[in-house]
Amino acid sequence: MKKTYVALTLCIAMLTTGCGAAAKPAATETDMARNVSSDTPDITVEQVINEYNSARRAVSAEAAENDMYAPLSVMSCVCRAGESYIVFPKVEGQAGDIINSAICSAVISRAERLGIPVFTDYRVEYNRNGIFSIRMFLYDMYGEQEGCIDCLPLTFNGLTGEICRISDFFDSEDQNWRGRIPDIITAQAADYEMVLLSDVLPISDDRPFYITDEAVVIMYDLYEISTYSAGEPEFEIPVNDIAECLDESSMLNAMLPQLREATAPVNDAEPSHLQNTQETELANQPESEQMKQPEQETEPQSGEQTDALPDEQTDEQEPTAEREKVQ
């Protein structure tokens, strides 16, 4: 019975202060204590959950100019699975039921592996171009373990609702990406001064990952590739750096025009408006300052003679005239 009261208290706290804005002001500690008191057993966890879910409204972001598909409509929702309470982004639309079921099933499976009831929080990392990528954060339901005890990344095809493996985005006939990504990870680890316990192995199909606006993020467990001080390292692999490895039909291709535009090199030529500004500044200087500007020397054009040339020729002609007179 005590666990039921604790669960109800945590549930109310999660739903009033957790993901998404609550429809009503957050309950105070006094209110929660009164609601879960054994003297007033007229409220249940199911009632709190139903009230919370009925107050939610699906929200979707506007599609960007170059997006292939509009973002999915999402609302914060909660479901109960045994002693666990799963707060998750409920997806509306054609693939919504498949995605929602997969999220809850994945959390339940992870909780069973951990051997404890959990409650969750989430973060939507990417919801564009037919890709829906999230991270689910798992916490001990009764607080025996502090902080987030596990992180579960999930990426879906927003059109079909299918869970994506990392290999689904790359060319199936060219496996170079499996070695290209470890090379990038090794270079990043060196930049971070991270000690690697061994060479980074080629990327397997079941490697945990999620997607952001600019990168594919590769996740590793504690001690998997580095020491305890590195924790559970994550490495952002820029999509631009692996563009040549993508499958022609990969939904990651939709990112490339935007990323290339954002990282386009600046033209080395000086902009015309800067040239005009410099000319204006020079014209506004005093005459004494303008006279200090070095003058460019002009070379004589072909067919022109210098001033000294006629004099030299006259000097050479005078002795010849005198010799003619003598003769």
N, C-alpha and C positions, 0 to 999 in steps of 0.2 A: 504493500500500500504506500509505503514511504517513497518508493521509486516512482509511483504514479504521480504523487504530488510534486516531486522534483522534476519529472518530465513535463508536467503541466506548467510549472513555473518557468522552466527553460523555454518551453514552446512559446509562451506568451512574450517572454523577453526577446526571443528571436524574431517573432512576427511583428513586434511593435518597434524594434530598433534595428532590425537586420536589413536584408536586401530589399530595396524598393522603399518607397515612402508609404507609411501606413495611412489608412483612411481616417483613423482617429488618433488623437494624441497618445503618446506612449504611456502605458500604465505605470503608476508609481509602485515602489516596493510594497507600500501598505496595501494598495489595491490588489497586487498579485498575491500577497499573503492572505488577504481575505478571500480571494477567489479559490485558492487551493486549500483552504482550511477544511478540516474534516467536519466542522460544524455546518458547512454549507456545501454539500456535495451535489449542488444543482447544476454545476458546470463541468463539462468534460473536454478532453483534448480534442475530440472530434468536432465539438461545437466551435471551439476556438479556430481550428483549421478551416472549417466550412465558412465561418464568418470572414476569415482573412482572404480565402480564395475568391469568395463572392464579391469582395471589394476591389479586386485587382482588375486592371484594364490593360489590354495588350498595347504595346507601344512599338513603333518601328521608325528607324531613322530614314531620312531622305536619301535616295540613291545619288551618288556622285555622278558627274557628267559622263565619265568614261566607264562606269560600271556596266557589266553585262547583265546582271540581275539585281533586282531590288532587295534590300535587306529583309530578313524574316521578321514578322511581328512577334514580339516576345513580352511575356509578363512574368513577374515573380510569383511562384506558387509553392505549395508545400504538400507533401504526402507522408503518410505514416507507413512504416514497414516494420512490423514487430515493435521493438523498443526504439527503433531509429526514426528520426524525423529528417526528411530530405527536403531542403529548400533548394529549388532549382529554377532555371529559366524555362518556363513552359512556352513552347512554340505553337503558334497558330498556323493554319493553312494546310495544304495538301499533305506535306510530309510531317506535320506536327505530331501526330499520334506515334509514328515510328520513332522520331527523335526523343520524345518525352519518355516513352517506354524504355528506350535504350539507356537514357541517362539514369533513370531510377534503378534499372537492372544492374548497371555497372557499379553504382554506389552500394547497392545491397550486396553484390558479390565481393566488393572490396571490404565492406564491414564484416562479412563472414570470415574473410581471410584474416582480418585483424582480431577477430574473436570478441569484439565489444560492440555495443550499440553506439551509434554516432548521430550527430546532427551536422548539417552541412551549410556552407556558404558557397558562393560562386562568383565567377568573373567572366563576362563575355569578352573574349580577346579579339575576335574578328567575326563580322557578320556582313559580308559583302560578296558580290560576284559568285553566288551560289555556294559559298563556304561558310559554315557555322562552327566556330572553334571556341571552346570554353575550357575553364579549369574549375573543378569542383574541389573545395577544401573541406576536409573531414576533421571533426573534433570529437573528443570523448564526450559522450552524452552526459555522464555524471561527473566529469571534471577530475577523474583520477589521474589523467595525463594532461598536462597543461599545454596550451597552444595547439596549433594545427599539427595533427599527427600523420596526415597523409594528403597528397595532392594528386588528383586524378584528371589528366588532360583528355579531352574528347573532341574530335573533329568530325563533322558530318558533311555529307553532300546535301546541301539545302534543297535540292530538287527532288531527290529520291529518299532522303532520310537515312541512307546507309552510312555506317561508320567508316571513315577513311583510314587506311593505313598510309604510312609515309610513302611507301612505294607506289601508291596510286597516282601520285603527282609527277612521277618521273618516267622516262622512256623505258619501257619493258625490254627493249632489245639492246639497250646500251646501259650497262651496269656501272659505268665509271663514276656515277654520283655516289655510290656506296664508299668509294675511296676518296672522292673529292671532298666530301663533308668532313671526314676525320682530319684531312690536311688543314682545313680551315679551323677546326677545333684545336688542333695542336698549335697553330700559330696564335690563336687567341689566348690559349693557356699560357704561352710564353709571354705575351703582352701583359697578362694579369699576374705574372710571376707565380703561377700555379704549378705545384709539383705533381707531375703525372706518375702514377704507379707503374704504368706500362704503356706501350703503344696503343693508341686509340683504334679499336677494332672497326672493321667495316660496318656500316649501318645495316641493321637487320630490319625485317618488315615490321616487327613488333616493338621497335624502339619508340618510347613515349615522346610525344612532340605536341606542339600546338602552333598556331599561326597568328601572326600579328600583321599590322599594316605594311610592314616592310620586310619581314623575315619569317623563316621557319625556325622555331626554337627547339633545340634538342635537349632532352632532360636526362640526367643520370642520378642514380641513387647514391647514398652515402657510401664512401669507400669503393665505389665501382671503378672510378678511374683516378681518384685523387685522395688526399689525406683528409682527416677529420676537419681540419681548419677550412677546407673548401666547402663543407656542407654537402648539399645536393646541388651540384653545379648545373647551370643552364647556359647554353651557347646559342646566340642569335646568328643564324646563317642568312646573310642578305640574299634576297631572291635574285638580285642582279648578278651575284657571284656564281649562281648555279643555273642561270638562264639557259645555257647551252645543253643542260642535262634534262630539261623539262620535256615531257611528252607534248606532242602537238595539240592534244585535246586537254591538257592540264588546265585547271581553272586558275592556277597561279599565273598563267600567262597574262591574265587581265591586269595584273599589277604592274607589268613591265613598262608600258607607255608612261604611266604616272611617275614611276620611280626614275626612269631615264630622263624625263623632263625635269624632275626635281634635282637631279645630280648632273645636269648638262654643264659642261665647262663654259666659263665666261670668255667671250671673245677678247683676244689680246689687243686688238686695235682700240685706240682711245676713242671713247664715244664722242660724237660730234658736239654734243652739248657741252662737254668739258673743254673741247677746243675753242668753242665760241666764248666760253667763260674766260679762258686764258687771254684771248684776243681783246676782250672787253677790259680786263684788268690792265693790260699793257697800254691800251689807249687812254685810260684814266690816270696813268702815271704822269708826274711833271715832266717837262721837256728835258730837264737836266738828268732825270733818271732814264728817260728813253735814250738819250745820247750815249749812256753808258752801255747800252746793249751792243754786243759785238756785231760788226757788220760783216757779212759774208763776202769774200773776195770772188770776183767773177773772172773766169778764165777767158781769154780772147777767143772769139769764134774764128773758124777757118776763113782765110781770105783777108783778115785784118792784120795790121802790123802794129807793133808796139811803138811808143814814142821814141825809143832809143834806136830803133832799127834804121831810120833814114840818116841819122847822124853818123852811125857806124859806116854806112855805105858811102857817105860824102868824104869821110876821112880816107877811105881806101881808094877813092877815085882821084884825089888831088895829086898824088905823085905821078900818076899816069899822064895827066895833062901836062905837067912840067917836062916830062921826058919827051913828049911830042914837040914842044917848043924848041927844046935843045936840038933835036934832030932837024 
